């Protein structure tokens, strides 16, 4: 009996330690502003010691002591400890911190797409008018995926700034056993910079140094995984940054920053470097041999997902495409590869990273802006993306072509290029410049050099409503093409035009959103109009050439595959580069805005990581399919997504649509594909030996029949049969799906069978789609112009939707 009693006494402290603990905020009467922080901390420690077992526990439990906001502290307490403190006379209140009470507002993109527990985001719907939609999403994908805890995401980029709070490893637990990588040390980067968040880091510069003709100059970049460009830190934190409270940049967009998979592990592969004798604002350079080495190690190291925000500046053959080749081998190991589509829009046929084993990601907008009114002398107010510092008084306003030095060419005069402005005509004035030629952020530099007080950046017609935000080196605002025309007309209409630039403020719930950005690269395929997502490459022998010419059509899928937020995205930043990426700018920040499809790709990589966590047996093709077939095509007005000109966007801009993470976790059906399918596809486009041991068949299958979640048919004339196979992945297993379609005008689309019955999870069903011209209707359709539509399988719960594009010959 005594032994039982002693054992019970032994268990008491253990049971107490197992009691659930939460963060509580304890507030006292009065205020402690006159006391030093040390005095306040001692007082708070004494209160904690009154409810804790010892000094060490009391000290470890206190998270914050507040000095100026409230008189109180935040600490980790049991409910019993919190109750005891609440009974004290001097205590005003004790309340438990409630996660999710304050919504995410800094990395707005994740809240915007509904990736927050019980939060709100986009939901495609048919009914209701503006503001009339219910945007509530389903169960928490983050919880199901355990926030990506055991998933390893490899990031090929410019490195990382490891000290950022976005990469702290507090409470993350040990490194996954599957990890086989290393932490490579170098300049300003040692083994301590890797942790349970950044579990590995490497750098590759043999090709880069060879191009330099010598060793890397330490003043140009870090000879280590450390980031001096900013790009890599930004993309890494977008995909897997930890939740960091109270983040803002110069007071803008204050809130909680978070990556999409905040507990996923990061493996950093620095393959891109600063360009010699160029500002970092120009970008970085990445050598194909260094890229391949990085992908090679990533596969060896055991990553689950690769996020690659890199692309070629021109279109190159498959054999010379480092990313395409590396990604193909990554896909063989079931690694999901998400890549940026490129920033060469809005011109058509400008895509990069367009092979079918890559998820190609376009860029769209958020519902957050940094807006400030520009007030012209005639009283007209124009809202633009404006710096948080403005010009409160009227200043003379001039148009750049009217104040340039004589030697500037007429076609360059509006762009405020370096050395183009005449200080005698600019000093103390607001200069109106046009976007286009030269570095965007460099235009403000030129205005400042010439003595200008501020500047306005006007969009050309091609850029439309896509407004890029920068922390310009002087007060500045960016305006749409329509507003730019109004400003030019005003300047020309009066002898003494003036302007006031009011400082920018954060505005949420902007409408309509999302919309496609002007810079996001577009389809169709830039080399061969018969190829929509991929390019004809390699040397064709006579037989292959004849075979290809015998194909009535040579078609594949739409592209990009998907779109995600890529405009004015706020994420972690390197403190080795200024906020503008300009060398003379001495403003350094921990978080920064950036834009591009580079910012969109890690959003999709994050969702892929979460899906891998929930569905570890899914293939990379199944994950891509789930993301694509659940995408949305409507904005927060409930209307079709538009482009930068306000026109209805097409699948050549957004692919399957705007990604919806919480829908992708339960797509119903998926279009799967194997490594062999990809090799056969390469055979069909003329690659004789896509792999050394693989022999192409005499008559490879048509590329249109690669099992992809979309299809496109250029130069269509007659009838085409498209073959597809879907796999049932719905939880209950039993379901009946019905075929629906909305083809382009003049086209008939029918499926055989038109009803699919499934009895269990994993069951596959094949079907054919007969695409046929409708006689008279087809003749009215413009030749060689694409029409767009969609087809879907619907069981009442899941809507498995695929886009199509067809052009009549």
matplotlib code that plots the C-alpha trace (Angstrom):
import matplotlib.pyplot as plt

x = [0.0, 2.9, 4.5, 1.3, 1.1, 4.7, 4.1, 1.1, 3.2, 5.8, 3.1, 1.6, 4.2, 4.2, 0.4, 0.6, 3.2, 0.9, -1.9, -2.7, -0.9, -1.9, -0.7, -2.6, -2.5, -2.6, -3.4, -2.9, -4.4, -2.6, 0.4, 4.1, 5.4, 7.5, 9.3, 12.3, 11.7, 13.9, 11.8, 8.6, 10.1, 11.0, 7.5, 6.0, 8.4, 7.3, 3.6, 4.5, 6.7, 3.6, 1.8, 4.8, 6.9, 10.3, 12.4, 13.3, 9.7, 8.5, 11.3, 10.7, 6.9, 7.0, 6.9, 6.5, 6.4, 4.5, 5.7, 3.8, 0.7, -0.8, 0.4, 0.8, 2.5, 1.9, 2.9, 2.3, -0.1, -2.4, -6.0, -5.6, -2.6, -4.5, -7.5, -5.3, -3.8, -7.3, -8.3, -5.8, -7.2, -4.7, -5.4, -7.9, -8.2, -6.7, -7.6, -6.4, -4.9, -7.1, -5.3, -7.2, -9.0, -6.9, -6.8, -3.8, -3.2, 0.5, 1.0, -2.5, -2.3, -3.0, -6.1, -7.2, -7.3, -8.9, -5.9, -6.6, -8.5, -12.2, -11.3, -12.7, -11.4, -12.5, -15.3, -16.5, -20.2, -22.9, -25.5, -25.6, -24.3, -21.4, -20.7, -23.5, -21.3, -20.6, -16.8, -16.6, -14.2, -14.3, -12.4, -8.8, -6.4, -3.5, -4.7, -5.1, -1.6, -0.1, 1.0, 3.4, 5.5, 7.2, 7.4, 10.7, 10.6, 13.7, 14.1, 16.4, 17.1, 19.5, 20.0, 18.5, 18.8, 18.7, 18.3, 14.8, 12.1, 10.3, 12.9, 13.1, 12.7, 11.1, 9.0, 9.5, 10.9, 13.7, 14.6, 12.7, 14.5, 14.2, 16.6, 20.0, 21.4, 24.0, 24.5, 27.3, 29.3, 30.8, 31.2, 28.9, 27.2, 28.2, 26.5, 24.6, 22.6, 20.9, 18.3, 15.1, 13.5, 16.4, 17.5, 20.0, 21.7, 24.1, 25.5, 26.6, 28.8, 31.3, 29.5, 29.0, 32.7, 33.7, 31.5, 33.1, 36.6, 37.7, 36.7, 33.6, 34.2, 32.9, 31.6, 29.3, 27.7, 28.3, 30.3, 27.8, 24.1, 23.5, 21.2, 22.4, 19.7, 16.5, 14.7, 15.5, 14.6, 11.3, 10.3, 11.5, 9.4, 6.4, 6.4, 7.3, 7.9, 6.9, 4.0, 5.5, 3.3, 3.2, 5.1, 5.0, 7.3, 7.5, 4.1, 2.3, 0.3, 0.8, -0.2, 1.0, 3.3, 3.2, 4.2, 1.7, 3.1, 4.5, 5.9, 7.4, 11.2, 13.4, 16.3, 18.1, 20.0, 21.7, 22.1, 21.6, 24.0, 24.3, 25.2, 28.6, 28.5, 24.7, 22.2, 20.4, 17.2, 18.1, 17.9, 20.3, 21.9, 21.7, 23.9, 22.4, 25.2, 24.7, 20.9, 21.3, 23.8, 21.3, 18.4, 20.7, 21.5, 17.9, 16.8, 19.6, 18.9, 15.2, 13.1, 9.4, 8.7, 10.8, 10.0, 11.9, 11.3, 13.8, 13.3, 15.2, 15.2, 14.7, 13.2, 15.7, 15.6, 14.7, 18.2, 19.6, 16.9, 18.4, 15.2, 13.1, 15.6, 16.2, 12.5, 11.8, 14.1, 12.7, 9.2, 10.5, 11.2, 7.7, 8.9, 6.4, 8.1, 6.4, 8.0, 7.3, 5.7, 7.8, 7.4, 7.3, 3.6, 1.2, 2.6, 1.3, 3.5, 6.0, 6.0, 8.9, 8.9, 6.1, 6.8, 4.0, 5.9, 6.2, 3.4, 3.7, 2.4, 1.1, 0.7, -2.5, -3.4, -4.5, -7.3, -4.8, -3.4, -1.2, -3.3, -2.9, -4.7, -2.8, -4.6, -4.1, -4.4, -7.8, -9.2, -9.1, -8.2, -6.5, -5.8, -2.4, 0.0, 1.8, 4.8, 4.0, 5.8, 4.2, 4.1, 1.4, 1.8, 1.3, 4.3, 4.7, 4.0, 6.0, 5.9, 9.2, 9.5, 9.2, 12.2, 14.8, 18.2, 18.5, 20.4, 17.5, 15.8, 12.1, 11.0, 12.9, 12.0, 9.0, 10.8, 13.1, 16.2, 19.5, 20.9, 17.9, 16.4, 17.5, 18.0, 17.3, 13.8, 13.1, 14.3, 11.5, 8.9, 6.9, 7.9, 5.5, 7.3, 6.1, 6.8, 8.6, 12.2, 14.8, 14.5, 11.2, 12.7, 15.5, 13.1, 12.6, 16.4, 16.7, 14.1, 15.9, 19.2, 17.7, 16.4, 12.8, 10.5, 8.4, 7.3, 4.4, 4.8, 2.3, 1.3, 1.3, -1.7, -0.2, 0.3, -3.3, -4.4, -1.4, 0.2, 3.6, 4.4, 8.0, 9.5, 10.8, 13.8, 11.4, 7.6, 6.0, 2.8, 2.0, -1.2, -3.1, -2.9, -6.3, -5.3, -1.9, -3.8, -5.8, -2.7, -1.1, -4.2, -4.3, -0.6, -1.2, -4.4, -2.9, 0.2, 1.0, 0.0, 0.4, 0.1, -0.1, 1.0, -0.7, 1.0, -0.2, -2.1, -3.0, -6.5, -8.0, -10.8, -10.0, -12.3, -12.2, -9.6, -8.0, -7.2, -4.3, -1.2, 0.2, 3.6, 2.6, 3.7, 1.0, 0.4, 0.2, 3.6, 6.1, 8.0, 5.4, 1.7, 0.8, 2.3, 0.6, 2.5, 5.7, 8.0, 9.2, 12.9, 15.8, 17.0, 14.3, 15.2, 13.3, 10.9, 10.1, 9.6, 7.2, 5.4, 4.8, 3.5, 1.0, -0.6, -3.8, -3.2, -0.3, -1.7, -1.4, -2.5, -3.3, -0.8, 0.1, -1.4, -2.6, -2.4, -1.6, -0.9, 2.2, 1.6, 3.0, 3.6, 5.0, 7.5, 10.8, 13.8, 17.6, 19.2, 22.2, 20.3, 18.3, 14.5, 14.9, 17.8, 19.8, 23.3, 23.2, 19.9, 20.7, 17.2, 17.3, 14.2, 13.3, 10.3, 9.6, 7.1, 8.0, 6.2, 6.5, 5.6, 8.5, 6.2, 3.4, 5.3, 6.1, 2.4, 1.6, 4.7, 3.3, -0.1, 1.7, 3.5, 0.3, -1.3, 1.7, 1.3, -2.4, -2.0, 1.5, 0.8, -0.4, 1.9, 3.2, 0.8, -2.1, -1.2, -0.9, -4.3, -6.0, -4.7, -5.8, -9.2, -10.4, -9.2, -11.7, -12.5, -14.4, -13.3, -14.6, -17.4, -18.6, -17.7, -15.2, -11.6, -10.3, -7.0, -5.1, -7.4, -10.6, -11.4, -12.4, -9.2, -8.6, -6.9, -3.8, -3.4, -4.6, -4.6, -7.2, -7.9, -6.9, -5.8, -8.0, -6.0, -8.9, -10.7, -7.6, -7.3, -10.5, -10.7, -12.8, -11.0, -7.4, -5.7, -2.6, 0.5, 3.7, 7.3, 6.9, 4.0, 6.3, 9.0, 6.4, 5.3, 8.9, 9.0, 5.9, 7.5, 10.6, 13.0, 14.6, 16.1, 14.6, 16.5, 19.5, 17.7, 14.3, 13.5, 10.7, 8.1, 7.7, 4.4, 4.3, 0.9, -0.4, 0.7, -3.0, -3.5, -1.1, -3.3, -3.5, -6.2, -6.7, -6.3, -5.9, -6.2, -4.7, -5.5, -8.5, -10.3, -12.8, -12.9, -10.5, -10.7, -9.1, -8.4, -8.3, -8.3, -9.4, -8.7, -11.2, -9.6, -12.8, -13.0, -16.2, -15.1, -18.6, -19.8, -21.4, -20.0, -21.8, -20.2, -20.8, -19.2, -19.2, -17.2, -16.1, -18.6, -19.0, -17.6, -19.3, -17.8, -19.2, -17.8, -18.1, -19.2, -20.9, -21.5, -18.7, -19.5, -16.9, -17.1, -13.8, -10.9, -8.2, -10.5, -9.7, -12.1, -11.2, -13.3, -12.9, -13.9, -15.1, -14.4, -16.2, -16.9, -20.6, -20.8, -22.3, -21.6, -17.9, -17.6, -18.7, -15.8, -12.6, -9.9, -6.7, -8.2, -8.6, -12.0, -12.1, -14.4, -14.4, -15.6, -16.2, -17.2, -19.6, -21.0, -22.9, -20.1, -17.0, -16.7, -13.6, -13.2, -10.8, -10.3, -10.0, -8.7, -9.5, -8.6, -10.1, -7.7]
y = [0.0, 2.3, 1.6, 2.5, 5.8, 6.6, 5.8, 8.1, 10.9, 10.3, 10.5, 13.8, 16.1, 14.1, 14.4, 18.1, 18.5, 16.7, 19.1, 21.2, 24.5, 27.5, 31.1, 33.5, 37.2, 38.7, 42.3, 44.4, 47.7, 50.9, 51.3, 50.6, 53.1, 54.8, 51.6, 50.1, 46.9, 45.0, 46.1, 45.1, 41.7, 41.1, 42.0, 39.6, 36.9, 37.1, 36.6, 33.6, 32.1, 32.2, 29.7, 27.7, 25.0, 26.7, 29.6, 27.8, 26.9, 30.5, 32.0, 29.6, 30.2, 34.0, 35.0, 38.8, 41.5, 44.5, 48.0, 50.6, 48.9, 47.3, 46.6, 42.8, 39.8, 36.8, 33.4, 29.7, 28.5, 25.7, 26.6, 26.2, 28.6, 31.1, 30.8, 31.5, 34.6, 35.9, 35.7, 38.4, 41.8, 43.7, 41.6, 43.1, 40.2, 36.8, 35.4, 32.7, 33.5, 32.3, 31.3, 32.4, 35.3, 37.8, 36.9, 36.8, 40.1, 40.4, 37.3, 38.0, 35.4, 32.5, 34.1, 35.1, 31.5, 30.2, 28.4, 29.3, 27.2, 28.1, 31.1, 32.7, 32.7, 32.3, 29.9, 29.5, 29.9, 30.5, 32.4, 35.9, 39.3, 41.3, 40.7, 38.1, 35.0, 32.9, 32.4, 30.0, 27.1, 23.5, 21.7, 22.9, 21.5, 22.8, 20.6, 17.6, 18.1, 18.8, 22.1, 20.1, 18.9, 15.9, 17.2, 18.5, 21.3, 22.0, 25.6, 26.3, 30.0, 32.6, 31.2, 32.1, 34.6, 32.1, 34.6, 35.6, 34.7, 33.0, 30.2, 29.6, 26.0, 26.4, 23.3, 21.6, 18.4, 16.3, 16.2, 13.6, 10.3, 10.4, 13.4, 12.6, 16.1, 18.3, 21.8, 23.2, 26.0, 29.0, 32.8, 34.1, 30.6, 27.8, 24.7, 26.6, 28.3, 25.1, 23.8, 21.8, 24.2, 24.8, 21.2, 21.5, 24.1, 23.9, 26.2, 25.7, 28.1, 26.2, 27.2, 30.7, 31.2, 29.9, 32.5, 35.1, 34.0, 33.7, 33.4, 35.0, 38.5, 38.4, 42.0, 40.7, 37.8, 35.3, 32.3, 30.2, 29.4, 32.9, 35.2, 38.6, 39.1, 38.7, 36.5, 33.1, 34.2, 35.6, 32.4, 30.1, 31.9, 32.0, 28.2, 27.2, 30.3, 30.0, 32.2, 35.5, 38.0, 41.8, 41.9, 45.0, 47.1, 50.8, 50.3, 48.7, 45.5, 44.8, 41.4, 37.8, 36.4, 32.8, 30.4, 28.0, 25.0, 26.6, 23.5, 21.9, 21.6, 23.6, 22.4, 25.3, 25.0, 28.2, 28.0, 31.7, 34.6, 38.3, 39.7, 41.5, 45.2, 45.2, 46.2, 43.4, 45.0, 43.6, 40.1, 37.1, 34.7, 31.0, 28.6, 25.4, 23.2, 24.7, 24.2, 20.6, 20.0, 21.5, 19.3, 16.3, 16.8, 17.6, 14.2, 12.5, 14.4, 13.2, 16.3, 15.7, 19.0, 21.3, 25.0, 26.5, 30.2, 30.2, 30.0, 30.5, 33.9, 32.3, 29.0, 26.2, 22.5, 19.9, 18.5, 21.8, 22.6, 22.0, 22.4, 20.3, 17.4, 17.7, 17.9, 14.8, 12.8, 14.3, 13.3, 9.8, 9.8, 11.2, 14.6, 17.4, 20.2, 23.6, 26.2, 29.8, 30.4, 33.5, 37.2, 38.0, 38.7, 40.0, 38.9, 35.5, 32.4, 33.6, 30.7, 28.9, 25.6, 24.2, 20.4, 18.1, 16.8, 20.4, 22.4, 25.6, 28.6, 31.9, 35.1, 36.8, 39.5, 39.7, 41.6, 43.8, 47.1, 49.9, 52.9, 56.6, 59.4, 61.4, 64.8, 66.8, 70.6, 70.3, 68.4, 65.0, 62.2, 59.1, 56.1, 54.5, 52.0, 54.6, 54.7, 55.2, 58.6, 61.3, 65.0, 66.7, 70.1, 71.0, 70.6, 71.5, 68.5, 67.7, 65.0, 63.3, 63.9, 67.7, 67.7, 65.5, 66.5, 67.0, 63.8, 61.4, 59.5, 60.2, 56.6, 56.6, 60.1, 59.1, 56.3, 58.3, 56.3, 57.0, 60.4, 61.3, 64.1, 67.7, 68.9, 72.5, 71.5, 68.9, 70.3, 70.5, 69.0, 65.8, 63.9, 61.7, 58.7, 55.7, 52.1, 49.9, 50.4, 50.2, 49.1, 50.1, 51.1, 52.9, 55.5, 57.0, 57.0, 59.1, 61.6, 61.9, 62.4, 65.3, 66.9, 65.9, 65.9, 62.9, 60.9, 59.1, 55.8, 55.4, 52.1, 51.6, 50.1, 46.6, 46.8, 48.0, 47.8, 45.7, 48.0, 47.1, 48.4, 49.6, 51.5, 54.1, 56.3, 59.3, 59.7, 57.9, 56.3, 53.9, 54.4, 52.4, 53.0, 54.7, 57.0, 57.6, 59.0, 61.3, 62.7, 63.3, 65.1, 67.2, 68.2, 69.2, 71.2, 73.7, 75.9, 75.2, 71.6, 70.5, 67.3, 66.1, 62.6, 61.4, 58.6, 55.0, 53.0, 49.3, 48.5, 45.0, 43.3, 45.1, 44.1, 42.4, 39.8, 37.8, 39.2, 38.2, 40.3, 41.8, 40.3, 36.7, 34.8, 33.4, 30.5, 29.0, 27.3, 29.8, 27.6, 25.4, 26.4, 22.7, 22.3, 24.2, 23.3, 21.9, 22.6, 20.5, 19.7, 17.5, 16.3, 14.5, 11.6, 11.3, 8.6, 10.8, 13.8, 12.0, 10.5, 13.9, 15.3, 12.5, 13.6, 15.5, 17.5, 17.7, 18.9, 18.7, 20.7, 24.3, 26.3, 27.7, 24.9, 27.1, 30.6, 31.8, 35.1, 36.8, 40.5, 42.6, 39.5, 40.2, 37.7, 37.4, 39.3, 39.2, 41.8, 41.7, 43.8, 46.9, 47.2, 48.4, 46.1, 49.2, 49.4, 53.0, 52.6, 52.1, 51.0, 47.3, 45.4, 41.9, 41.6, 43.0, 43.1, 41.4, 40.5, 37.9, 34.4, 33.7, 34.6, 32.5, 29.2, 28.7, 29.2, 26.1, 24.3, 24.8, 23.3, 20.4, 19.9, 19.9, 17.4, 15.1, 15.2, 14.3, 11.8, 10.4, 7.6, 10.0, 10.5, 13.9, 13.7, 13.1, 16.1, 18.3, 17.0, 17.7, 21.3, 21.8, 20.2, 22.1, 25.5, 28.4, 30.6, 33.4, 36.4, 37.8, 39.5, 36.1, 37.0, 35.5, 36.3, 39.2, 40.2, 43.5, 45.2, 44.1, 41.6, 38.0, 36.0, 32.8, 29.5, 30.7, 33.2, 31.1, 27.5, 25.7, 28.7, 30.2, 27.5, 26.6, 24.6, 23.5, 22.1, 20.3, 18.0, 16.2, 16.4, 13.2, 12.0, 12.5, 12.2, 10.1, 9.7, 7.6, 8.2, 5.9, 8.0, 11.1, 9.2, 8.1, 11.7, 12.7, 10.0, 11.5, 14.9, 13.6, 12.8, 9.5, 8.4, 10.3, 8.0, 5.8, 2.4, 3.5, 2.6, 4.6, 2.5, 2.7, 4.5, 6.3, 7.4, 10.8, 13.5, 14.5, 11.3, 11.9, 11.6, 15.3, 17.3, 19.6, 19.4, 21.7, 21.2, 23.6, 23.6, 21.5, 20.2, 17.3, 14.9, 14.1, 11.4, 12.2, 9.4, 9.9, 7.8, 8.9, 7.4, 7.5, 9.0, 10.0, 8.9, 6.8, 5.0, 4.5, 7.3, 8.0, 10.8, 12.5, 14.2, 17.8, 20.1, 23.6, 23.6, 26.5, 27.9, 25.6, 22.6, 19.4, 17.5, 14.1, 11.5, 7.8, 6.6, 9.7, 8.1, 6.6, 4.3, 3.7, 1.0, 1.6, 4.0, 3.5, 2.2, 3.5, 4.3, 5.2, 7.3, 9.0, 12.5, 13.0, 16.5, 17.4, 20.5, 21.5, 22.2, 25.6, 26.8, 25.9, 27.8, 31.0, 30.6, 32.6, 30.5, 29.9, 31.7, 29.7, 29.2, 28.0, 25.8, 23.1, 19.6, 18.1, 15.0, 15.7, 13.4, 16.1, 16.6, 16.9, 18.9, 17.6, 20.4, 20.5, 23.4, 23.0, 25.1, 24.5, 26.4, 25.6, 25.2]
z = [0.0, 0.9, -2.4, -4.3, -2.3, -3.1, -6.8, -6.8, -5.3, -8.0, -10.7, -9.5, -11.0, -14.2, -14.5, -13.8, -16.5, -19.0, -18.4, -21.5, -21.6, -23.6, -24.0, -21.8, -21.6, -18.1, -17.7, -14.5, -13.4, -14.1, -16.4, -16.2, -18.7, -16.1, -15.1, -16.9, -18.8, -16.4, -13.4, -15.3, -16.1, -12.4, -11.3, -13.9, -12.9, -9.3, -10.3, -12.4, -9.6, -7.4, -9.7, -11.1, -9.4, -9.6, -11.0, -14.2, -15.1, -14.3, -16.5, -19.4, -19.4, -19.9, -23.6, -23.4, -20.9, -22.2, -21.3, -23.3, -24.8, -21.7, -18.2, -18.4, -19.8, -22.0, -20.7, -21.2, -18.4, -17.5, -17.0, -13.2, -13.2, -15.2, -12.8, -9.8, -11.3, -12.3, -8.6, -7.6, -6.9, -9.0, -12.1, -14.5, -16.9, -17.9, -21.3, -23.5, -26.8, -29.6, -32.8, -35.9, -34.2, -36.1, -39.8, -42.0, -43.7, -44.6, -46.8, -48.0, -50.8, -48.5, -46.9, -50.3, -51.6, -48.4, -46.9, -43.3, -40.9, -41.2, -43.1, -46.2, -49.8, -53.3, -54.2, -57.7, -58.0, -60.6, -58.6, -57.0, -58.0, -56.7, -53.1, -53.0, -52.8, -49.7, -49.8, -46.8, -47.5, -46.3, -43.5, -42.8, -45.3, -43.1, -40.2, -42.4, -43.8, -40.4, -42.0, -44.2, -41.2, -42.8, -46.4, -47.8, -50.3, -52.4, -53.6, -56.5, -56.4, -55.1, -51.7, -48.3, -45.5, -42.6, -39.8, -40.9, -38.4, -41.2, -41.0, -37.2, -36.2, -32.8, -32.0, -35.4, -34.2, -35.7, -39.4, -41.4, -41.6, -45.4, -45.6, -47.0, -47.7, -46.2, -44.9, -47.0, -45.3, -46.9, -46.5, -43.7, -43.6, -41.2, -40.0, -37.3, -40.1, -40.8, -38.4, -38.2, -40.7, -43.1, -43.0, -45.9, -48.0, -51.0, -53.6, -57.2, -59.1, -61.2, -64.3, -63.0, -62.1, -65.5, -67.1, -64.9, -66.0, -62.4, -58.8, -57.4, -55.9, -52.3, -52.7, -55.6, -53.8, -51.0, -51.7, -49.8, -49.7, -48.3, -50.4, -51.6, -54.2, -52.2, -54.7, -53.1, -49.5, -50.9, -52.7, -49.9, -47.3, -49.7, -49.9, -46.4, -44.1, -40.5, -39.1, -38.0, -36.2, -36.6, -39.9, -42.1, -44.3, -43.5, -41.8, -44.8, -44.9, -41.2, -40.1, -39.8, -42.4, -43.3, -46.1, -47.6, -45.8, -42.7, -41.1, -44.3, -44.3, -46.6, -48.7, -50.3, -53.6, -54.6, -58.4, -59.3, -58.7, -58.9, -62.3, -62.4, -63.0, -62.8, -60.1, -58.3, -59.5, -63.0, -61.6, -61.3, -63.7, -63.6, -65.6, -66.9, -65.6, -62.1, -62.3, -63.3, -60.5, -58.1, -59.3, -59.2, -55.6, -54.7, -56.1, -54.2, -51.0, -50.9, -51.5, -52.1, -54.0, -56.1, -56.4, -59.4, -60.2, -63.0, -66.8, -70.0, -71.7, -75.1, -76.3, -76.5, -77.6, -75.1, -75.1, -74.0, -71.4, -68.0, -66.1, -68.5, -68.3, -64.6, -63.9, -66.0, -63.7, -60.6, -61.8, -62.2, -58.5, -57.9, -57.0, -57.8, -59.8, -59.9, -62.2, -63.1, -66.6, -67.3, -67.2, -71.0, -71.3, -72.5, -75.9, -77.0, -77.2, -74.6, -72.1, -70.5, -68.6, -70.7, -70.5, -69.3, -66.2, -64.9, -63.2, -65.1, -63.1, -64.3, -62.1, -61.0, -58.6, -55.0, -53.3, -51.5, -52.8, -51.5, -52.7, -52.4, -54.3, -56.9, -57.0, -60.2, -60.4, -62.1, -59.0, -60.6, -58.1, -59.4, -57.2, -57.8, -56.1, -54.0, -51.7, -48.0, -48.2, -50.4, -51.4, -49.4, -51.2, -54.8, -57.1, -60.7, -63.0, -66.2, -68.8, -69.4, -73.1, -72.4, -70.0, -71.6, -72.8, -76.6, -77.3, -76.2, -79.0, -79.4, -78.8, -75.5, -74.2, -72.1, -70.1, -67.8, -68.7, -67.0, -67.9, -70.0, -67.9, -67.8, -64.2, -65.1, -66.2, -63.5, -60.2, -57.6, -60.0, -60.3, -63.4, -65.3, -66.8, -68.8, -67.9, -70.5, -71.4, -68.6, -65.0, -63.5, -60.2, -62.0, -63.4, -59.9, -59.6, -62.7, -61.5, -58.2, -59.9, -61.9, -58.8, -59.1, -56.0, -57.0, -60.0, -61.6, -63.4, -66.1, -67.7, -71.4, -73.1, -72.9, -69.1, -68.6, -65.0, -63.7, -61.1, -59.7, -56.2, -55.3, -52.5, -54.9, -53.9, -53.8, -53.5, -56.4, -57.6, -60.4, -62.5, -65.1, -68.8, -68.8, -66.0, -67.7, -70.7, -68.5, -66.9, -70.3, -71.5, -68.4, -68.8, -72.4, -71.5, -69.1, -68.8, -65.2, -64.4, -60.7, -58.7, -55.1, -54.3, -51.1, -49.3, -49.9, -47.4, -47.3, -48.8, -48.5, -50.5, -53.7, -56.6, -59.0, -57.9, -59.1, -62.5, -64.8, -64.7, -67.8, -67.4, -67.0, -70.1, -72.4, -74.7, -77.2, -77.8, -79.1, -81.6, -83.3, -83.4, -83.5, -80.0, -77.2, -74.0, -75.4, -78.3, -81.2, -80.4, -81.4, -84.8, -86.7, -89.0, -92.3, -90.9, -87.9, -90.1, -92.4, -89.4, -87.9, -91.1, -91.4, -88.2, -88.9, -85.8, -83.4, -80.2, -76.5, -73.5, -72.5, -70.7, -68.3, -66.2, -63.4, -62.0, -58.5, -56.8, -58.2, -58.0, -55.1, -52.8, -49.4, -48.0, -46.2, -47.7, -47.6, -45.4, -47.8, -50.4, -50.1, -50.4, -54.0, -54.8, -55.7, -54.4, -53.3, -51.4, -47.7, -46.7, -45.6, -44.5, -43.2, -45.5, -48.9, -51.8, -55.1, -58.3, -61.0, -61.9, -59.6, -56.7, -58.1, -58.5, -54.8, -54.0, -56.0, -54.7, -51.2, -52.1, -53.7, -50.4, -48.4, -50.9, -50.6, -46.8, -47.0, -49.9, -49.6, -52.2, -55.0, -58.0, -59.0, -62.0, -59.7, -57.6, -60.6, -61.8, -58.5, -58.5, -62.1, -62.2, -59.0, -60.1, -60.2, -63.2, -61.4, -59.3, -56.1, -58.0, -59.1, -62.7, -65.1, -64.4, -66.5, -67.9, -67.4, -69.9, -68.2, -70.9, -70.1, -69.7, -71.5, -70.7, -72.6, -69.7, -66.7, -67.8, -65.8, -63.7, -60.3, -57.8, -54.9, -52.3, -50.1, -53.2, -54.5, -51.4, -52.6, -56.4, -56.8, -59.9, -61.2, -64.5, -63.8, -66.0, -65.6, -66.5, -69.5, -70.7, -70.7, -72.6, -75.2, -75.5, -76.2, -78.9, -80.5, -80.9, -82.5, -79.7, -80.8, -77.4, -74.5, -72.2, -73.1, -72.4, -73.8, -77.4, -79.1, -80.9, -84.7, -84.3, -80.9, -79.7, -80.7, -78.2, -77.8, -75.9, -73.1, -70.1, -69.2, -67.5, -70.5, -74.3, -77.2, -81.0, -83.4, -87.1, -86.5, -89.6, -89.3, -86.3, -83.6, -80.9, -77.6, -75.2, -71.4, -68.2, -64.8, -61.4, -58.5, -55.4, -53.5, -49.9, -50.1, -53.2, -54.7, -57.1, -60.4, -62.7, -65.5, -68.5, -69.3, -71.7, -73.1, -76.3, -78.4, -81.0, -84.0, -82.2, -80.9, -78.0, -76.9, -74.5, -74.7, -72.2, -70.9, -67.4, -65.3, -62.4, -59.6, -56.9, -55.0, -54.5, -57.1, -59.8, -63.3, -66.1, -69.6, -72.0, -75.4, -76.4, -80.0, -81.2, -84.4, -86.4, -86.7, -90.4, -91.0, -87.5, -87.9, -91.1, -89.3, -86.8, -87.6, -89.1, -87.0, -84.0, -80.8, -79.2, -75.6, -73.6, -71.0, -70.2, -66.8, -64.8, -62.0, -59.3, -57.4, -54.9, -57.2, -60.4, -62.3, -64.8, -67.8, -70.3, -74.0, -76.9, -80.5, -83.7, -87.1, -89.9]

ax = plt.figure().add_subplot(projection="3d")
ax.plot(x, y, z, "-o")
ax.set_aspect("equal")
plt.show()
